[in-house]
Structures are given as structure tokens and as C-alpha cells.
Amino acid sequence: MLAVQVSNPGPVENHCVQEVPDPVAGPGQVLIDVKAAAVNYADLLVVTGRYQAIPALPFAPGTEAAGIVRSVGLGVTRVKPGDRVLIHVDFGTFATQALARENQCLPLPPAMGFVDAVTLGLASQTAWFALLERAAFQAGERVLVTGASGAVGQAAVQIASAQGATVLAAASNLQRARTVLEGTHCHWIDLAVPDLRSSLRAQVHAATGGHGVDVVIDTLGGEVFDAALRATEWCARIVSVGFASGRIPEIKAGHLLVKNISVLGLQWTDYRDRQPHRVERAHAALVAMWQRDALRAAPVKTLPLHEFAEAFRLIEKRQATGRLVLTMD
């Protein structure tokens, strides 16, 4: 098979597509022919050696793919050769074939294309668990989503809107955010304004008639997190799902005490590994949303496998206007 090979984490130009031995499904494993693989920001961190965990070398990067089951190992009963599935794994999807555990395979409806599947998959799962599991969202609450033009942000805005929230979508490039979220009802919050510490709260109050937000889904960290903390309502919940700004925020406990604020973290892979039945339930709900057009895939740029480095460059330079997907055909 063909696979991107990382022998020494570093600049993306150091890695290349190589012919490697075909994998074999062992007990409890499923081998799929990959049709589409999503390129995520975390993948860039892994290949450049900036992630908290690096797979054993050499490895193929990529955590999310959709394709057709080629073979199954001993003991696998839930999927069979020919099934169309979405997989979420620790690494290995930037390849023409990939292995997954049986409980890492999610079924795809016939009408959902492979590119749509990976565009909606991990990002939507992350947004779903952040909003409904960690934040325990209740219909009618006000939800602020930072990084709304990013993959998780887009999904969070759509899911919150479909669940009955008053949604405030915050982004540093509002033109881009409006483009990727066209047709989704929300209030826009500009993160590129001066004095964000005060101006973010002022924008929130202007959009909500003087109220703070009940839930924050934060993908950025840094000064955006600091400012969002000041824009919350009493008993608000802030869910941290990433630090795309580059700075991990530090919190003064006094802020939490004064407003009874809860700050929560989300590592979605823990749900995948510890409670896969909840991931399956979320997947079914997200597919149902997609089928009734309440959840739409973001604009997508597809590239062939051998142009993986270009996908990483677009992410590094923040030049991707939508999702990036590698295709194997």
C-alpha cells in the first residue's frame, strides 16, 4: 500500500509517500480501503513533533478516515467486508489502507459520501460532547463559540443552533466565518477588535440584551479565553477543547467563585476509548442531523495523498478556507 511515512518528526517537507507492506487485520481489528482522510490541526502537530504523544517511528499520520471494509480479524462481528465505515484511530489514516479496532468503526448511511463523512466526523463529535456532555446544555441557553470558522467551531455553532440555543459565533475573520456558516442563524462576535478583554463582553451584551453567555465552547485559548471568561453569566460553563491561539490560559479562581463558573476540559478520545457506546450514540444523532440538513459539511478542498504536505502548509499558514481532505483514488 501507499502511505505517508514519518521517520523523524520535523518539517513537513521531510516526509514523503512510500510503498509499505499491506497491513493485516488481527483479532478484533478491521482493515479498510481508505477513500478519504481528514487533515486536522493535531495531525500537523504530530508530524512536526509538537504534540504531547508521538507514535513509534516510523508511522503514517492521520486519525480520521472513511472507506470500505476490506477484511476483519478474528472475533469481529459488528462489521463485515463491503461495509462503508468512518474510523477514528490514533494514527495511520494517511494511507490507502488503515487498521482500526472494531469499536472504532462507525457505520455510514448510503447517501453520505466519504468526503462528507470525514468532514463531519471528529469535529462534530468534539462539538457534540463539548456542548451536550461536558457543558450539559439546556435548550434556550446562550452559547458562545470561539474559533467559529474552524472545524470544531463550525460544528458547534450548527449543533447549538439545532438544539435551541441563542448562538454567538466568534471569529477573527468574520467574512470567512460567514462564508462557511452561511444559512446558520447566529450573532457574530468580532475577535479582531482592539481591547478584546472589554470589547468581547460589550459585543456579547449588545447581542443578548445585556446578558452574559451560559456556555462557552472555546477552541482558541489565550486572550480569547480570558475575555470570554468575563462575558459569562452566573453559573456559566466553559469547555476548553483546544488552544489554537498558541497559549494555554491560566485561570484565577476568584473569577470562578464570584459567578459560580465551571471550567471543564474535553479530550474526545477518552470517550472513544473508555465509553465507545456514547460515541456510537452521538454518531447516530449527528447522522440524523445531517439527514435533515441541520448539520452541513464545511466547504472542502480535496487533495490527492501525495499532496499531503500542501495540506499541512495551508493549515500552518491559516490559509484553508474550509476543511482539507486527502483522497486515495
Buried (B, 14 or more C-beta within 10 A) or exposed (E): BBBBBBEEBEEBEEBEBBEBEEBEBEEBBBBBBBBBBBBBBBBBBBBBEEBEEBBEEBBBBBBBBBBBBBBBBEEBEEBEEEBBBBBBBBBBBBBBBBBBBBBBBBBBEEEBBBBBBBBBBBBBBBBBBBBBBBBEBEEEBBBBBBBBBBBBBBBBBBBBBBBEBBBBBBBBBBEBBBBBBEEBEBBBBBBEEEEBEEBBBEBBBEBBEEBBBBBBBBBBBBBBBBBBBBBBBEEBBBBBBBBBBEBEBEBEEEBBEEBEBBBBEBEBBEBBBEEBEBBBEBBEBBBEBBEEEBBBBBBBBBBEBEBBBBBBBBBBEEEBBBBBBBBBE
